[in-house]
Amino acid sequence: MTDENSSGGSDTTHTSIEIDREVWRQVRAEAVAEGSNVSVKLEDILRQHFDMDESDT
C-alpha cells in the first residue's frame, strides 16, 4: 500500500489499496448510480464505517 500526502497544502491523502473484485464492482456500481466518483464513494463508505462526517476533519 502506498501512502503519499498531496501537494498544495490540502488535508487529503492519496493511497493505493488492493480490493476484492466483487467488492470493487459493487462500490463502482453504487458510485455510478449516484453520479459520483468511485473515490468519493469509497470515502463516504469509510466515513460511515468510522462514524465520521465532514465536521470531524
C-alpha positions as CSV (number, residue, x, y, z in Angstrom):
1,M,0.0,0.0,0.0
2,T,1.3,3.4,-0.9
3,D,0.5,6.5,1.2
4,E,1.5,9.9,-0.2
5,N,0.5,13.3,1.0
6,S,-1.0,15.5,-1.7
7,S,0.8,18.7,-2.6
8,G,-0.7,22.1,-2.2
9,G,-1.4,22.1,1.5
10,S,-4.5,20.0,1.1
11,D,-5.6,17.9,4.0
12,T,-6.1,14.8,1.9
13,T,-4.0,11.6,1.3
14,H,-3.6,9.6,-1.9
15,T,-3.4,5.8,-1.3
16,S,-3.5,2.6,-3.3
17,I,-5.2,-0.5,-2.0
18,E,-6.0,-4.0,-3.1
19,I,-9.7,-4.8,-3.1
20,D,-11.7,-7.9,-3.9
21,R,-13.0,-7.6,-7.5
22,E,-16.6,-8.2,-6.4
23,V,-16.4,-5.5,-3.7
24,W,-14.9,-3.1,-6.3
25,R,-17.8,-3.8,-8.7
26,Q,-20.4,-3.1,-6.1
27,V,-18.8,0.1,-5.0
28,R,-18.3,1.2,-8.6
29,A,-21.9,0.4,-9.4
30,E,-23.2,2.4,-6.4
31,A,-21.0,5.3,-7.4
32,V,-22.2,5.3,-10.9
33,A,-25.8,5.1,-9.8
34,E,-25.3,8.1,-7.6
35,G,-23.4,10.0,-10.3
36,S,-20.4,10.0,-8.0
37,N,-16.7,9.3,-8.4
38,V,-15.6,5.9,-7.0
39,S,-13.0,7.6,-4.8
40,V,-15.7,9.8,-3.3
41,K,-17.9,6.8,-2.8
42,L,-15.1,4.9,-1.0
43,E,-14.5,7.9,1.3
44,D,-18.2,8.0,2.1
45,I,-18.2,4.3,3.0
46,L,-15.1,4.8,5.2
47,R,-16.7,7.8,6.9
48,Q,-19.8,5.8,7.6
49,H,-17.8,2.9,8.9
50,F,-15.9,5.1,11.3
51,D,-19.0,7.2,12.2
52,M,-17.4,10.4,10.9
53,D,-18.8,13.3,9.0
54,E,-17.2,16.3,7.3
55,S,-17.1,18.3,10.5
56,D,-14.8,15.6,12.1
57,T,-12.0,16.6,9.8
